[in-house]
């Protein structure tokens, strides 16, 4: 797997703003690509990945199984909702999801882990540490990937706008102005979904 630098802007929304923003996005950017996602995270028994600020996620997405590994990259800014991560992502055998749903520990050799993650977990079993469900509507605006998310953590449902962009400064200014023009209440989202999941455990 190749490393990718993921650069995202995240804004918290309320339920009404989320619904109204969906209408504005479809009117201005066209129909969305809709995804139903179930996410499960894994770590060693001694939570080695968490200590190193890394994570392994398996995501069931419209019948496909996706492995994503992340670690923070320099440049995160909680005050503006800017999130940057080194990310490795690939599709894997969907039959593995039955083991994931069964809560069974996975051996690292069952997954094509990138070298930095594999070095941390060594050969120790990977245990499920939590997860969440997500409904996502994806749009494109130029080089920006725009995602409207409804995330169900079990104890709470969060609503947010995520914009993956190569130019976070320009994109942040444009989206803030547009959200204001549409009358959509918004605030920078300081924490990733993974961090929010851990807070609720």
Secondary structure, DSSP 8 states (H G I E B T S, - for coil): ---EEEEEEEEEE-HHHHHHHHHHHHHHH-S-EEEEEEEEEEE-TT-HHHHTTEEEEEEEETTEEEEEEEEE-TT-BTTTTEEEEEEEEEEE-GGGHHHHHTT--B-GGGS---HHHHHHHTT--BEEEEEEEEEEEEEEETTEEEEEEEEE-SS-EEEEEEEE-S-HHHHHHHHHHHHHHTT---EE--S-HHHHHHHH-
